[in-house]
Amino acid sequence: MAEIYLDHAATAPLRPEARDAMVKALDEIGGNPSGSHAVARMAKNALEESRERAAELLGADRPDEIVFTGGGTESDNLAIVGSVRASAGRAVVTSTIEHKAVLEAAKHLHAMGSAWSTVGCDRDGVVMPTTCADVVGGNEATVSVMAANNETGALQPVAEIAGSVRGSQPGVVVHTDAVQAFVGGEVTVASTRADLITLSAHKFGGPKGVGLLYVRSGTPLEPLVHGGGQEAGRRSGTANVPGIVGMVEAMAATVSDRDRFRDDVGGERDRFEAVLADRLPKAAITAREVPRMPHFSHVRFPEIRAETLLIRLDRIGVRAAAGSACQSGAIEPSHVLTAMGMAPAAAAECVRFSFGWASRVGDGEAAAHIVADMVDSI
Ligand SMILES: Cc1ncc(COP(=O)(O)O)c(C=O)c1O
């Protein structure tokens, strides 16, 4: 049976445009962008052209607002730890449904003495703007709320949150982790109103281990990685030029593919859910009533352990994921689902199916029948 890959949210296959650009860069761009001779200048040009394109695609005012990093986790850490450390006494505020890259960075700062407050979400997994403003109060803070949740796909009202927290504290710095959101809909400086935006290449068809942080001009930011002062002193180390070239090519392909993505990939997701609803009336789709990403389907199958279902699906070529993390041998219930008020036993019955640019016509319907047959047989 042909494989059906429904784990684009974990990582998306490399887009051919990104691969071609990377192969060309690997073959033709040999120098170190920090050097001064002709070969180095080629690398520097490729790097700066990529920065200009990335800035344009994100609607940034200036190319130097883009800092290239080693991925989403690093960008989140740079945003949160870097902005909090840059101003003494700054607090950190995160939602409870953030990725571990944000939560662990905040936890680390808290262990070093910074104040850390969290804001919850409603039963559909959406963070409320007014709650954020209440938590910030009069404190100078870095507020981090993701643009779309990586388990449920629920979109978060980041622009509204930015507006309301700035109303209560003008010195606030707003960060959004848009690692999952970029592929599913518009993510720009204007659409998010954030001061700091995290992207990770491998979630939208670029290579793994490459990301960027948009840093609005004037936002205080202390580097995490010290050394030769690359990236205008904000992230030292020789740039991964082929990786960056590939990421920006994938960004451009993602942006020009957005309408098709919403209609065709979203259509596969919708057919998947329609067949599931028909065949398995007890299956419950998470965040169905709120705006969510077009390619996500997070489903609870009552009385079916997600682990059992995933293992059996994997055996016949359907790749999906559960939000539960396996830590030190014990399955921990997803912090996102428990923050939404789901009992741990119910959270252990949830599976995330994520379609993506590489999904084929018919994948949605075919996968739904396979899943329904499997659930019926357990
Ligand atoms: C929302 C979110 N933030 C951050 C990350 C981490 O990104 P990376 O894998 O590039 O370190 C992920 C990856 O799963 C994610 O989903």
The ligand as an ORCA input file, in Angstrom:
! r2SCAN-3c Opt
* xyz 0 1
  C       5.226     25.730     17.305
  C       6.625     25.235     17.215
  N       7.638     25.987     17.680
  C       8.912     25.599     17.611
  C       9.257     24.390     17.066
  C      10.694     23.990     17.008
  O      11.215     24.193     15.711
  P      12.546     23.449     15.249
  O      12.170     22.026     14.991
  O      12.955     24.157     13.988
  O      13.560     23.627     16.316
  C       8.246     23.543     16.583
  C       8.571     22.199     16.056
  O       7.841     21.248     16.216
  C       6.896     23.972     16.648
  O       5.883     23.220     16.205
*
